[in-house]
Amino acid sequence: MFGGELPWLPIGLSRARTFVGMCSFKRRRFLGGGVEHYDFKLRISERFDLSESELEDTIIHEMIHYYIGVHQWRDTSAHGRLFRRLMADINERFGREVSVSHRSTKGQREQLVDGSARYRVVAVVRFRDGRVGIKVLPRQSQRILYYYCQVGGHRDVAHVALYMTHDAFFNRFPNSSSLKVHFVSEEELRLPLKGAKVIGVEGNMLSM
């Protein structure tokens, strides 16, 4: 694929959330103004459950970067004209599906969600038109009550329920007291709310 021109390259595993694969290197400048790339390393993130074909295409993608770097060639950008030409040639000659960026599936993106158990206060907002929204709130009584009163008093809202839960489903949602909600389906909430503790509101007090 690369004509046997590439030196041995160490490949390591990573727990990074920000990339699927990465070809890293160091730069050194010469007195005459030139720049050399050296100490190349390839890393693959373990956080993505890639198929064999996807993993191969990811490695090939990074090897194109390595190929350009080893030859000290300059491209118009990180994935510039040279990179794209080499990528298109490999895809055509070897029947690959290498792309400029890894297009993760919904299932793969779900893997990036924090799976640890931690207690959260969740407001479930049911609207008069049948929609259901959720909001993860700060664990501060005043901010919980403010949200409950403000959203519950909106003319489009039929009911607001508060829960204390440690289900990891809610880790994917930001924690804030802004009034907006994230819309979900009733089916999505059925299991995450199973076993959750209902938080009652009595005047200016919260109870469980």
Summary of the structure (lengths in Angstrom):
residues: 208
radius of gyration: 25.2
end to end distance: 63.9
largest distance: 75.8
contacts: 516
relative contact order: 0.11
helix: 29%
strand: 29%
